[in-house]
Amino acid sequence: MAYDMLDAINNGKDSWKVKVRVISLWDVVNLNNNELISLDMTLLDEQGTMIHAKVMKHMVNNFRPLIQEGLVYMMENFKY
């Protein structure tokens, strides 16, 4: 199965597919009102490249049950 490396991701292409390990996962919260802003994560590919990624507030309930720290995922159809 073909996939892209994280260091190749840029805004010149609309369709990306990556194989990554979620090495950290955390909620970003507004400290003034304790409201959730996003679910953020650090992703690592097989070449050792890391990136920061986020799931915006309106999609967190869809993705939170599917993502766990330490596991490897194929991710696609995301925006850079």
N, C-alpha and C positions, 0 to 999 in steps of 0.2 A: 504494500500500500504506500503510495507516494505522499509525502508531506513536506512542508517547508521548514527550514531552520529559522529560529527566532531572529538571527542577525540579518536575514533576508527581508524581513517585514518592513514595508514602507507604504506610503500612500499612493503608489503608482499602480496598484492592482486592487481589484475589488473582492477577490475570492482567495482566502488563505486557509490552509489546513496545517495544523501543527500538532506534534506529539510532545507533551510536556508533563513534568511532575509539578504538582502544587506543593511548594516548599513552605509557604506560610499563607495564612488566611485570617482576615480580621475584618471587623465592622468599623466603618468610619462614621463617627457620630458627631453631630453638631453639639459642642459643649455648652452652648447657651440654652438649648431647649431639649437636649438628649434625643433629638430626632435622627433617625438613620439617614445617612447620605448615600452610602454605597457599601458593597461587599468587595474588599480589595484583596489581592493575592500577589505573591511573587511566583513566577513560573520559571522553570529550568528545563532546557532541552538537552539532548544527548551530547551536544558539543560543549556544554557548560555555560551557554549564554543564558542570562537571566533577564526577565522583564517584569515590570509592574503592570498588572491588569486590574480592571474593575468591572463589577456588575452594578449598573445604576439602580437606584432605589426602586423604580417601578418594575424591575425584573428580579429583584433579590429573592422573593418568595418562590419563583420558578426554579432558580438555580441553586439556592442554598442547600436543599436536600440532596443535590446531585454531586456536590463538590466536597472532597475531604482532603485535608493536609496529608502529604506523603504518597498519595495515589497518582498514577499516570493516566492522562486523558488524551484523546484525540479531540482537538477543538477546531471548529470551523464556523464559517458564516459570522464572523465578528468584524468590527470596525477598528481600524488602526487609529 
